Amino acid sequence: MRWRFLIVAFAASFQLMAAEVQIINSTVRLPLPGRSVSAGYLTINNLSDQAVSVVAATSPWFEKVELHQHSYVDGMMRMQQIDRIVIAPNQTVHLQPGGLHMMLFTPKQSLALDQQVPIELQLDNGQKISVSAVVTKIPKQ
Ligand SMILES: [Cu+2]
């Protein structure tokens, strides 16, 4: 009886953890012809009452994935690598063009529209979240 209780308690706490952070609307932009770098966007919902951070992203389809942000430096729009994306309790953070984004370097295979790119996000609490990001076109400016 005691063992059974432990297993149920473990399963319940795991489900709770897994439900705390929700990733939606994941996309990866089709790289421009001749380019080997692409941008990825998604929306992160923190459903918990504690701040959580994304500290890394990886994809088996790319050599390297970095977390980036855009910011104005001396009046110029620059992008720079950041070491984490913090999502405050019960808040939503959008990775979107002109703001926070993922930078994906050197695809290991050629990408096509509507493919699902596997990406894994690592959180500061040790949790890993797998997402499928749809390959989309770069919108015309
Ligand atoms: Cu970037």
Backbone and ligand atoms as CSV (ligand in chain L), in Angstrom:
chain,resi,resn,atom,element,x,y,z
A,1,MET,N,N,0.834,-1.203,0.000
A,1,MET,CA,C,0.000,0.000,0.000
A,1,MET,C,C,0.873,1.259,0.000
A,2,ARG,N,N,1.920,1.229,0.820
A,2,ARG,CA,C,2.760,2.420,0.906
A,2,ARG,C,C,3.462,2.688,-0.426
A,3,TRP,N,N,3.943,1.611,-1.080
A,3,TRP,CA,C,4.603,1.777,-2.361
A,3,TRP,C,C,3.664,2.377,-3.393
A,4,ARG,N,N,2.466,1.875,-3.385
A,4,ARG,CA,C,1.505,2.346,-4.367
A,4,ARG,C,C,1.235,3.845,-4.179
A,5,PHE,N,N,1.159,4.243,-2.944
A,5,PHE,CA,C,0.931,5.659,-2.665
A,5,PHE,C,C,2.092,6.508,-3.202
A,6,LEU,N,N,3.322,6.018,-2.983
A,6,LEU,CA,C,4.491,6.753,-3.450
A,6,LEU,C,C,4.475,6.937,-4.961
A,7,ILE,N,N,4.113,5.865,-5.664
A,7,ILE,CA,C,4.109,5.933,-7.126
A,7,ILE,C,C,3.063,6.934,-7.609
A,8,VAL,N,N,1.907,6.907,-7.007
A,8,VAL,CA,C,0.856,7.843,-7.403
A,8,VAL,C,C,1.298,9.275,-7.123
A,9,ALA,N,N,1.922,9.488,-5.967
A,9,ALA,CA,C,2.370,10.833,-5.614
A,9,ALA,C,C,3.423,11.315,-6.610
A,10,PHE,N,N,4.322,10.435,-6.998
A,10,PHE,CA,C,5.374,10.819,-7.946
A,10,PHE,C,C,4.754,11.191,-9.292
A,11,ALA,N,N,3.848,10.362,-9.772
A,11,ALA,CA,C,3.218,10.616,-11.058
A,11,ALA,C,C,2.474,11.949,-11.027
A,12,ALA,N,N,1.803,12.231,-9.924
A,12,ALA,CA,C,1.026,13.465,-9.826
A,12,ALA,C,C,1.957,14.680,-9.848
A,13,SER,N,N,3.076,14.604,-9.132
A,13,SER,CA,C,3.962,15.762,-9.098
A,13,SER,C,C,4.636,15.951,-10.452
A,14,PHE,N,N,4.905,14.867,-11.142
A,14,PHE,CA,C,5.525,14.985,-12.468
A,14,PHE,C,C,4.574,15.673,-13.442
A,15,GLN,N,N,3.328,15.283,-13.399
A,15,GLN,CA,C,2.337,15.914,-14.276
A,15,GLN,C,C,2.224,17.400,-13.992
A,16,LEU,N,N,2.251,17.743,-12.725
A,16,LEU,CA,C,2.168,19.135,-12.333
A,16,LEU,C,C,3.333,19.913,-12.918
A,17,MET,N,N,4.549,19.363,-12.764
A,17,MET,CA,C,5.734,20.030,-13.302
A,17,MET,C,C,5.638,20.199,-14.803
A,18,ALA,N,N,5.233,19.150,-15.469
A,18,ALA,CA,C,5.203,19.188,-16.924
A,18,ALA,C,C,4.181,20.196,-17.431
A,19,ALA,N,N,3.185,20.500,-16.624
A,19,ALA,CA,C,2.131,21.408,-17.070
A,19,ALA,C,C,2.465,22.860,-16.757
A,20,GLU,N,N,3.558,23.104,-16.070
A,20,GLU,CA,C,3.825,24.471,-15.627
A,20,GLU,C,C,4.239,25.412,-16.744
A,21,VAL,N,N,4.926,24.870,-17.734
A,21,VAL,CA,C,5.373,25.700,-18.844
A,21,VAL,C,C,4.828,25.126,-20.144
A,22,GLN,N,N,4.228,25.989,-20.909
A,22,GLN,CA,C,3.556,25.565,-22.132
A,22,GLN,C,C,4.178,26.339,-23.297
A,23,ILE,N,N,4.514,25.610,-24.352
A,23,ILE,CA,C,5.097,26.253,-25.535
A,23,ILE,C,C,4.103,26.139,-26.679
A,24,ILE,N,N,3.792,27.255,-27.309
A,24,ILE,CA,C,2.873,27.205,-28.455
A,24,ILE,C,C,3.438,28.029,-29.620
A,25,ASN,N,N,2.836,27.830,-30.778
A,25,ASN,CA,C,3.156,28.623,-31.980
A,25,ASN,C,C,4.645,28.607,-32.334
A,26,SER,N,N,5.246,27.418,-32.318
A,26,SER,CA,C,6.677,27.323,-32.630
A,26,SER,C,C,6.902,27.318,-34.130
A,27,THR,N,N,7.779,28.192,-34.584
A,27,THR,CA,C,8.110,28.227,-36.011
A,27,THR,C,C,9.615,28.397,-36.196
A,28,VAL,N,N,10.093,27.912,-37.325
A,28,VAL,CA,C,11.466,28.167,-37.763
A,28,VAL,C,C,11.378,28.721,-39.168
A,29,ARG,N,N,12.095,29.799,-39.413
A,29,ARG,CA,C,12.057,30.405,-40.743
A,29,ARG,C,C,12.929,29.619,-41.708
A,30,LEU,N,N,12.399,29.420,-42.903
A,30,LEU,CA,C,13.181,28.787,-43.960
A,30,LEU,C,C,14.389,29.678,-44.239
A,31,PRO,N,N,15.616,29.128,-44.175
A,31,PRO,CA,C,16.781,29.981,-44.441
A,31,PRO,C,C,16.726,30.554,-45.857
A,32,LEU,N,N,17.228,31.771,-46.012
A,32,LEU,CA,C,17.341,32.348,-47.347
A,32,LEU,C,C,18.299,31.498,-48.164
A,33,PRO,N,N,18.103,31.471,-49.504
A,33,PRO,CA,C,19.001,30.662,-50.346
A,33,PRO,C,C,20.456,31.025,-50.089
A,34,GLY,N,N,21.281,30.029,-49.902
A,34,GLY,CA,C,22.703,30.260,-49.681
A,34,GLY,C,C,23.065,30.625,-48.251
A,35,ARG,N,N,22.055,30.791,-47.400
A,35,ARG,CA,C,22.362,31.122,-46.004
A,35,ARG,C,C,22.259,29.864,-45.140
A,36,SER,N,N,23.052,29.811,-44.087
A,36,SER,CA,C,23.018,28.631,-43.224
A,36,SER,C,C,22.567,29.003,-41.819
A,37,VAL,N,N,21.892,30.144,-41.708
A,37,VAL,CA,C,21.407,30.566,-40.405
A,37,VAL,C,C,19.924,30.884,-40.521
A,38,SER,N,N,19.195,30.571,-39.479
A,38,SER,CA,C,17.764,30.762,-39.494
A,38,SER,C,C,17.306,31.244,-38.115
A,39,ALA,N,N,16.100,31.799,-38.066
A,39,ALA,CA,C,15.558,32.276,-36.792
A,39,ALA,C,C,14.364,31.407,-36.396
A,40,GLY,N,N,14.194,31.232,-35.093
A,40,GLY,CA,C,13.067,30.460,-34.575
A,40,GLY,C,C,12.279,31.301,-33.583
A,41,TYR,N,N,10.958,31.134,-33.636
A,41,TYR,CA,C,10.072,31.909,-32.770
A,41,TYR,C,C,9.080,30.982,-32.078
A,42,LEU,N,N,8.657,31.359,-30.890
A,42,LEU,CA,C,7.619,30.614,-30.191
A,42,LEU,C,C,7.091,31.456,-29.038
A,43,THR,N,N,6.039,30.956,-28.432
A,43,THR,CA,C,5.421,31.635,-27.294
A,43,THR,C,C,5.531,30.725,-26.078
A,44,ILE,N,N,5.987,31.293,-24.961
A,44,ILE,CA,C,6.169,30.522,-23.728
A,44,ILE,C,C,5.185,31.014,-22.679
A,45,ASN,N,N,4.329,30.127,-22.216
A,45,ASN,CA,C,3.405,30.445,-21.124
A,45,ASN,C,C,3.931,29.829,-19.839
A,46,ASN,N,N,4.177,30.653,-18.851
A,46,ASN,CA,C,4.546,30.149,-17.533
A,46,ASN,C,C,3.282,30.097,-16.681
A,47,LEU,N,N,2.766,28.892,-16.459
A,47,LEU,CA,C,1.503,28.726,-15.738
A,47,LEU,C,C,1.723,28.559,-14.243
A,48,SER,N,N,2.960,28.667,-13.801
A,48,SER,CA,C,3.255,28.457,-12.384
A,48,SER,C,C,3.358,29.802,-11.658
A,49,ASP,N,N,3.469,29.747,-10.344
A,49,ASP,CA,C,3.614,30.988,-9.579
A,49,ASP,C,C,5.076,31.260,-9.228
A,50,GLN,N,N,5.982,30.654,-10.007
A,50,GLN,CA,C,7.410,30.933,-9.831
A,50,GLN,C,C,8.005,31.309,-11.177
A,51,ALA,N,N,8.968,32.215,-11.149
A,51,ALA,CA,C,9.663,32.566,-12.388
A,51,ALA,C,C,10.406,31.344,-12.910
A,52,VAL,N,N,10.482,31.230,-14.220
A,52,VAL,CA,C,11.202,30.124,-14.830
A,52,VAL,C,C,12.021,30.711,-15.977
A,53,SER,N,N,13.166,30.099,-16.263
A,53,SER,CA,C,14.011,30.601,-17.337
A,53,SER,C,C,14.310,29.504,-18.344
A,54,VAL,N,N,14.296,29.883,-19.608
A,54,VAL,CA,C,14.852,29.006,-20.634
A,54,VAL,C,C,16.344,29.312,-20.689
A,55,VAL,N,N,17.181,28.291,-20.483
A,55,VAL,CA,C,18.628,28.527,-20.415
A,55,VAL,C,C,19.373,27.966,-21.630
A,56,ALA,N,N,18.709,27.152,-22.442
A,56,ALA,CA,C,19.365,26.616,-23.634
A,56,ALA,C,C,18.322,26.049,-24.570
A,57,ALA,N,N,18.672,25.984,-25.839
A,57,ALA,CA,C,17.846,25.317,-26.834
A,57,ALA,C,C,18.760,24.503,-27.733
A,58,THR,N,N,18.294,23.322,-28.113
A,58,THR,CA,C,19.072,22.486,-29.024
A,58,THR,C,C,18.134,21.890,-30.058
A,59,SER,N,N,18.696,21.510,-31.185
A,59,SER,CA,C,17.925,20.785,-32.195
A,59,SER,C,C,18.844,19.792,-32.874
A,60,PRO,N,N,18.392,18.544,-33.040
A,60,PRO,CA,C,19.235,17.572,-33.750
A,60,PRO,C,C,19.414,17.938,-35.224
A,61,TRP,N,N,18.630,18.870,-35.724
A,61,TRP,CA,C,18.708,19.261,-37.133
A,61,TRP,C,C,19.705,20.386,-37.384
A,62,PHE,N,N,20.215,21.004,-36.311
A,62,PHE,CA,C,21.138,22.131,-36.469
A,62,PHE,C,C,22.388,21.912,-35.630
A,63,GLU,N,N,23.505,22.462,-36.127
A,63,GLU,CA,C,24.762,22.356,-35.386
A,63,GLU,C,C,24.668,23.065,-34.046
A,64,LYS,N,N,23.968,24.209,-34.035
A,64,LYS,CA,C,23.972,25.029,-32.831
A,64,LYS,C,C,22.710,25.878,-32.792
A,65,VAL,N,N,22.160,26.066,-31.609
A,65,VAL,CA,C,21.034,26.982,-31.421
A,65,VAL,C,C,21.401,27.944,-30.293
A,66,GLU,N,N,21.192,29.239,-30.529
A,66,GLU,CA,C,21.473,30.250,-29.505
A,66,GLU,C,C,20.208,31.036,-29.182
A,67,LEU,N,N,20.156,31.557,-27.971
A,67,LEU,CA,C,19.089,32.473,-27.571
A,67,LEU,C,C,19.582,33.893,-27.851
A,68,HIS,N,N,18.766,34.675,-28.535
A,68,HIS,CA,C,19.173,36.027,-28.941
A,68,HIS,C,C,18.131,37.058,-28.563
A,69,GLN,N,N,18.577,38.289,-28.479
A,69,GLN,CA,C,17.623,39.397,-28.392
A,69,GLN,C,C,18.095,40.533,-29.282
A,70,HIS,N,N,17.139,41.350,-29.704
A,70,HIS,CA,C,17.467,42.573,-30.428
A,70,HIS,C,C,17.469,43.722,-29.444
A,71,SER,N,N,18.383,44.626,-29.631
A,71,SER,CA,C,18.350,45.821,-28.787
A,71,SER,C,C,19.025,46.956,-29.544
A,72,TYR,N,N,18.709,48.163,-29.128
A,72,TYR,CA,C,19.336,49.331,-29.736
A,72,TYR,C,C,20.649,49.624,-29.038
A,73,VAL,N,N,21.721,49.672,-29.826
A,73,VAL,CA,C,23.040,50.033,-29.302
A,73,VAL,C,C,23.520,51.203,-30.136
A,74,ASP,N,N,23.734,52.342,-29.514
A,74,ASP,CA,C,24.154,53.552,-30.223
A,74,ASP,C,C,23.218,53.851,-31.399
A,75,GLY,N,N,21.928,53.703,-31.172
A,75,GLY,CA,C,20.956,54.030,-32.211
A,75,GLY,C,C,20.826,52.990,-33.303
A,76,MET,N,N,21.564,51.897,-33.190
A,76,MET,CA,C,21.502,50.845,-34.214
A,76,MET,C,C,20.841,49.604,-33.629
A,77,MET,N,N,20.033,48.944,-34.443
A,77,MET,CA,C,19.430,47.683,-34.021
A,77,MET,C,C,20.476,46.592,-34.141
A,78,ARG,N,N,20.805,45.987,-33.009
A,78,ARG,CA,C,21.793,44.911,-33.002
A,78,ARG,C,C,21.137,43.681,-32.406
A,79,MET,N,N,21.700,42.523,-32.720
A,79,MET,CA,C,21.238,41.372,-31.955
A,79,MET,C,C,22.396,40.758,-31.225
A,80,GLN,N,N,22.103,40.224,-30.070
A,80,GLN,CA,C,23.163,39.664,-29.250
A,80,GLN,C,C,22.677,38.381,-28.586
A,81,GLN,N,N,23.629,37.523,-28.296
A,81,GLN,CA,C,23.307,36.272,-27.604
A,81,GLN,C,C,23.036,36.573,-26.138
A,82,ILE,N,N,22.040,35.908,-25.585
A,82,ILE,CA,C,21.750,36.042,-24.159
A,82,ILE,C,C,21.817,34.652,-23.535
A,83,ASP,N,N,22.011,34.598,-22.222
A,83,ASP,CA,C,22.203,33.276,-21.601
A,83,ASP,C,C,20.901,32.715,-21.040
A,84,ARG,N,N,19.835,33.543,-21.016
A,84,ARG,CA,C,18.562,33.010,-20.536
A,84,ARG,C,C,17.408,33.913,-20.958
A,85,ILE,N,N,16.238,33.313,-21.034
A,85,ILE,CA,C,15.000,34.062,-21.237
A,85,ILE,C,C,14.140,33.807,-20.004
A,86,VAL,N,N,13.896,34.845,-19.230
A,86,VAL,CA,C,13.159,34.709,-17.978
A,86,VAL,C,C,11.669,34.948,-18.240
A,87,ILE,N,N,10.832,34.052,-17.726
A,87,ILE,CA,C,9.386,34.225,-17.824
A,87,ILE,C,C,8.858,34.366,-16.402
A,88,ALA,N,N,8.317,35.523,-16.087
A,88,ALA,CA,C,7.818,35.801,-14.739
A,88,ALA,C,C,6.623,34.902,-14.432
A,89,PRO,N,N,6.280,34.746,-13.146
A,89,PRO,CA,C,5.146,33.892,-12.774
A,89,PRO,C,C,3.870,34.288,-13.515
A,90,ASN,N,N,3.194,33.299,-14.051
A,90,ASN,CA,C,1.907,33.512,-14.727
A,90,ASN,C,C,1.990,34.527,-15.862
A,91,GLN,N,N,3.147,34.559,-16.527
A,91,GLN,CA,C,3.305,35.496,-17.639
A,91,GLN,C,C,3.609,34.736,-18.925
A,92,THR,N,N,3.468,35.454,-20.021
A,92,THR,CA,C,3.745,34.904,-21.336
A,92,THR,C,C,4.848,35.718,-21.991
A,93,VAL,N,N,5.801,35.032,-22.611
A,93,VAL,CA,C,6.863,35.714,-23.353
A,93,VAL,C,C,6.802,35.250,-24.802
A,94,HIS,N,N,6.820,36.221,-25.703
A,94,HIS,CA,C,6.786,35.911,-27.130
A,94,HIS,C,C,8.181,36.072,-27.722
A,95,LEU,N,N,8.655,35.031,-28.378
A,95,LEU,CA,C,9.830,35.175,-29.228
A,95,LEU,C,C,9.290,35.547,-30.596
A,96,GLN,N,N,9.712,36.702,-31.094
A,96,GLN,CA,C,9.106,37.208,-32.327
A,96,GLN,C,C,10.100,38.094,-33.067
A,97,PRO,N,N,9.848,38.325,-34.371
A,97,PRO,CA,C,10.774,39.151,-35.159
A,97,PRO,C,C,10.990,40.517,-34.490
A,98,GLY,N,N,12.236,40.952,-34.412
A,98,GLY,CA,C,12.565,42.237,-33.801
A,98,GLY,C,C,12.750,42.167,-32.307
A,99,GLY,N,N,12.525,41.004,-31.716
A,99,GLY,CA,C,12.658,40.860,-30.267
A,99,GLY,C,C,13.465,39.633,-29.920
A,100,LEU,N,N,13.048,38.963,-28.872
A,100,LEU,CA,C,13.695,37.712,-28.498
A,100,LEU,C,C,13.497,36.683,-29.606
A,101,HIS,N,N,14.514,35.884,-29.838
A,101,HIS,CA,C,14.383,34.815,-30.843
A,101,HIS,C,C,15.447,33.756,-30.603
A,102,MET,N,N,15.269,32.639,-31.290
A,102,MET,CA,C,16.315,31.625,-31.331
A,102,MET,C,C,17.057,31.795,-32.646
A,103,MET,N,N,18.364,31.577,-32.608
A,103,MET,CA,C,19.159,31.609,-33.819
A,103,MET,C,C,19.642,30.189,-34.046
A,104,LEU,N,N,19.344,29.647,-35.220
A,104,LEU,CA,C,19.700,28.266,-35.525
A,104,LEU,C,C,20.776,28.265,-36.603
A,105,PHE,N,N,21.890,27.622,-36.310
A,105,PHE,CA,C,23.051,27.678,-37.189
A,105,PHE,C,C,23.311,26.340,-37.869
A,106,THR,N,N,23.597,26.387,-39.142
A,106,THR,CA,C,24.108,25.276,-39.932
A,106,THR,C,C,23.191,24.044,-39.886
A,107,PRO,N,N,22.127,24.071,-40.685
A,107,PRO,CA,C,21.245,22.898,-40.739
A,107,PRO,C,C,21.995,21.660,-41.229
A,108,LYS,N,N,21.680,20.508,-40.646
A,108,LYS,CA,C,22.339,19.258,-41.043
A,108,LYS,C,C,21.645,18.615,-42.231
A,109,GLN,N,N,20.510,19.183,-42.631
A,109,GLN,CA,C,19.790,18.697,-43.803
A,109,GLN,C,C,19.086,19.904,-44.385
A,110,SER,N,N,18.667,19.808,-45.658
A,110,SER,CA,C,17.983,20.962,-46.226
A,110,SER,C,C,16.561,21.003,-45.694
A,111,LEU,N,N,16.072,22.202,-45.463
A,111,LEU,CA,C,14.743,22.384,-44.884
A,111,LEU,C,C,13.734,22.679,-45.977
A,112,ALA,N,N,12.495,22.274,-45.746
A,112,ALA,CA,C,11.408,22.571,-46.674
A,112,ALA,C,C,10.231,23.121,-45.874
A,113,LEU,N,N,9.411,23.908,-46.551
A,113,LEU,CA,C,8.246,24.494,-45.887
A,113,LEU,C,C,7.374,23.411,-45.263
A,114,ASP,N,N,6.807,23.703,-44.124
A,114,ASP,CA,C,5.855,22.849,-43.404
A,114,ASP,C,C,6.486,21.645,-42.700
A,115,GLN,N,N,7.794,21.495,-42.836
A,115,GLN,CA,C,8.445,20.445,-42.038
A,115,GLN,C,C,8.361,20.804,-40.557
A,116,GLN,N,N,8.477,19.784,-39.715
A,116,GLN,CA,C,8.441,19.998,-38.272
A,116,GLN,C,C,9.851,19.805,-37.715
A,117,VAL,N,N,10.441,20.877,-37.265
A,117,VAL,CA,C,11.801,20.819,-36.730
A,117,VAL,C,C,11.745,20.499,-35.232
A,118,PRO,N,N,12.381,19.411,-34.819
A,118,PRO,CA,C,12.401,19.122,-33.376
A,118,PRO,C,C,13.370,20.068,-32.654
A,119,ILE,N,N,12.871,20.698,-31.607
A,119,ILE,CA,C,13.693,21.590,-30.773
A,119,ILE,C,C,13.450,21.217,-29.317
A,120,GLU,N,N,14.516,21.221,-28.547
A,120,GLU,CA,C,14.367,20.958,-27.115
A,120,GLU,C,C,14.814,22.188,-26.335
A,121,LEU,N,N,13.931,22.659,-25.477
A,121,LEU,CA,C,14.253,23.795,-24.614
A,121,LEU,C,C,14.627,23.265,-23.238
A,122,GLN,N,N,15.680,23.818,-22.678
A,122,GLN,CA,C,16.083,23.426,-21.332
A,122,GLN,C,C,15.788,24.558,-20.360
A,123,LEU,N,N,15.112,24.214,-19.262
A,123,LEU,CA,C,14.751,25.206,-18.257
A,123,LEU,C,C,15.734,25.181,-17.100
A,124,ASP,N,N,15.733,26.276,-16.332
A,124,ASP,CA,C,16.673,26.350,-15.205
A,124,ASP,C,C,16.314,25.383,-14.084
A,125,ASN,N,N,15.092,24.849,-14.106
A,125,ASN,CA,C,14.730,23.856,-13.079
A,125,ASN,C,C,15.082,22.430,-13.519
A,126,GLY,N,N,15.795,22.311,-14.651
A,126,GLY,CA,C,16.216,21.005,-15.121
A,126,GLY,C,C,15.246,20.354,-16.094
A,127,GLN,N,N,14.054,20.919,-16.181
A,127,GLN,CA,C,13.047,20.357,-17.076
A,127,GLN,C,C,13.445,20.594,-18.534
A,128,LYS,N,N,13.138,19.620,-19.381
A,128,LYS,CA,C,13.368,19.781,-20.813
A,128,LYS,C,C,12.039,19.681,-21.528
A,129,ILE,N,N,11.814,20.561,-22.470
A,129,ILE,CA,C,10.544,20.575,-23.192
A,129,ILE,C,C,10.831,20.392,-24.676
A,130,SER,N,N,10.203,19.378,-25.263
A,130,SER,CA,C,10.361,19.133,-26.694
A,130,SER,C,C,9.249,19.828,-27.453
A,131,VAL,N,N,9.606,20.544,-28.502
A,131,VAL,CA,C,8.597,21.177,-29.343
A,131,VAL,C,C,8.879,20.839,-30.797
A,132,SER,N,N,7.835,20.897,-31.607
A,132,SER,CA,C,7.986,20.767,-33.055
A,132,SER,C,C,7.702,22.119,-33.671
A,133,ALA,N,N,8.692,22.676,-34.323
A,133,ALA,CA,C,8.545,24.010,-34.914
A,133,ALA,C,C,8.325,23.881,-36.415
A,134,VAL,N,N,7.272,24.503,-36.884
A,134,VAL,CA,C,6.928,24.416,-38.310
A,134,VAL,C,C,7.820,25.345,-39.119
A,135,VAL,N,N,8.328,24.846,-40.236
A,135,VAL,CA,C,9.145,25.680,-41.121
A,135,VAL,C,C,8.235,26.602,-41.918
A,136,THR,N,N,8.479,27.912,-41.766
A,136,THR,CA,C,7.648,28.913,-42.463
A,136,THR,C,C,8.532,29.823,-43.293
A,137,LYS,N,N,7.887,30.549,-44.212
A,137,LYS,CA,C,8.609,31.509,-45.054
A,137,LYS,C,C,8.910,32.781,-44.292
A,138,ILE,N,N,9.948,33.455,-44.701
A,138,ILE,CA,C,10.213,34.788,-44.171
A,138,ILE,C,C,9.207,35.735,-44.822
A,139,PRO,N,N,8.412,36.435,-44.006
A,139,PRO,CA,C,7.422,37.323,-44.621
A,139,PRO,C,C,8.104,38.476,-45.351
A,140,LYS,N,N,7.478,38.936,-46.417
A,140,LYS,CA,C,8.028,40.097,-47.131
A,140,LYS,C,C,7.884,41.332,-46.271
A,141,GLN,N,N,8.927,42.151,-46.248
A,141,GLN,CA,C,8.886,43.375,-45.428
A,141,GLN,C,C,8.065,44.438,-46.155
L,1,CU,CU,CU,19.771,36.388,-33.750
